[in-house]
Amino acid sequence: MRVALAQINTCVGDLEGNVERCLAAIKVARRGGTDLVVLPEMAIPGYPSRDILFDSSFTEAVSEATADLAYCAKDGPPTVVGTLMLADYHPPHHPGLYNAAVLLNGGKVQLVAAKRLLPTYDVFFEARWFLPGPMLPPVTIAGKKVGFLVCEDLWDEGYEIHPGAELIAAGAEMLVCLNASPYRQQIMKRRLFHTRRQQCPLVYVNLCGGNDELIFDGRSFAVNQQGDIIAQLAGFKEEVRVVDLEDSETIKPMEPNPEEELYQALVLGVRDFAQKNRLEHAYLGLSGGIDSAVVATIASEALGPDKVTAIAIPSRYTDPCSTECAQELAQALGIDFKVVELERLHIAAEESLGTLLDEGTAAENIQARLRAMILMGFVNRYGGMLLNTSNKTELALGYATIYGDMAGTLCPIADVTKPEVVALAYWINATHGVIPHFTLERLPSAELRADQVDPFNYSEIAPAMECLVQDNRSDPALRRSEYKRWQMGVILKVSEKSFGTGRMIPITRW
């Protein structure tokens, strides 16, 4: 049996565009001579649609779009695609929907799987919108009995229901799983583990692209009866490939360098956030430090150098080497570079605020807030978005100025710990050679007072803080700074537990 794995990049709510993307993939698969095309979970409405699903006009439009796709693909090959369907019952205060996999064949729409296991952990709140579906039997396609699963149905450990095992017991000779599985570091090992537990030939097709804080990495694959990989698609980009499941040749799973994988994820997250929100230009403060250097490099690759402007804002405390290195990096990347001196604004603030700025954090924070005002001035004047350059360890410790260096629409490295940022920077230099050595080797500093350096041993404190976050626990530093993180921009998620929608810790607690 020949199956086309079609990992496409969809956008929430772009029904016309998503149908066109599906049709384009079907066309490529048809040329490859396939018996079945498999598209990702929720490919037609886009994932995650979240509370748009409470809007009945949207769900009706999704139904119409699904019917349109079936009609346009009526000449085949048979195609299974993720979409929405109304469930058999409608509870109060609930949309009453199935997260559905439907088979399109001969212009008709046939429900072949309604997601049975609805994740309600971390960033997933699927029981808010969907109802668990019924057990549906395998479908015969090209002489094979095929059982269909939707994402979490494969990750059935700890559940009373085991959809894959039930399909095999019902006669399925192979399984097909439609997925919108977000990227997290090392996630491929877990996907393969759950796939191999089924002990059945299986096709796993995953969404590719970024939507809000979630990054979908693609890397779709197929395994044989023994769980050996017989095909694996590229990571972090769209691809359609026809795979002969009778092929006995196996391959090793792709295992990219961890920093390379993280870099590719962040580039895709930034690119799709900008493009899907029609934000044509990005601005960031380029301080000469390692965090902003990494963000500038990611932004340059994601959007193109002509769509990135870096702004250095030296103060009375800034080492001249910091600004020189910022300029050197900008030139190496080919991005626009501006310098705006802080001193005149700093003096004006001191004159206006007087004794409020006599000493301590107030005097330091006003500088960070003046810098944010300058950066937002560029955004307001020319359009686009401000990229935040804070890392996860700083945010966990509360070592950041609210309305200052915490400003920004998108936070590319706010789920990357400080040691991970350093490792990423050294990988960037090994592959791109753009970050000045002064930036790599200097002690971390916000340069808000004379001879200031960050008061932490990041190699020790970063793993300790990350353990607390991953375990959903808090310490005094995390508690004190909770209110700050509630006001952050969108944080690209690359770990199992990031700050954002997956960590709902109250600000007010005893």
Secondary structure, DSSP 4 states (H G I P E B T S, - for coil): -EEEEEE----TT-HHHHHHHHHHHHHHHHHT--SEEE--TTTTT-S--GGGGG-HHHHHHHHHHHHHHHHHTTTS--EEEEEEEE-S---TTS--EEEEEEEEETTEEEEEEE--S---STT--GGGTB-PPPP---EEETTEEEEEEEGGGG--TT-S--HHHHHHHTT-SEEEEEE--B--TTHHHHHHHHHHTT-S-EEEEE-EEEETTEEEEB--EEE-TTS-EEEEPPBSS-EEEEEETT-----PPP---HHHHHHHHHHHHHHHHHHHTT---EEEE--SSHHHHHHHHHHHHHH-GGGEEEEE---TT--HHHHHHHHHHHHHHT-EEEE---HHHHHHHHHHHGGGGSSHHHHHHHHHHHHHHHHHHHHHHH-SEEBP---HHHHHHT-S-TTTTT--SEETTTTS-HHHHHHHHHHHHHHT--S-HHHHHSPP---SSTT---SS-HHHHHHHHHHHHHTT---HHHHHTHHHHTT--EEPP-SSS-SSTT----SS--
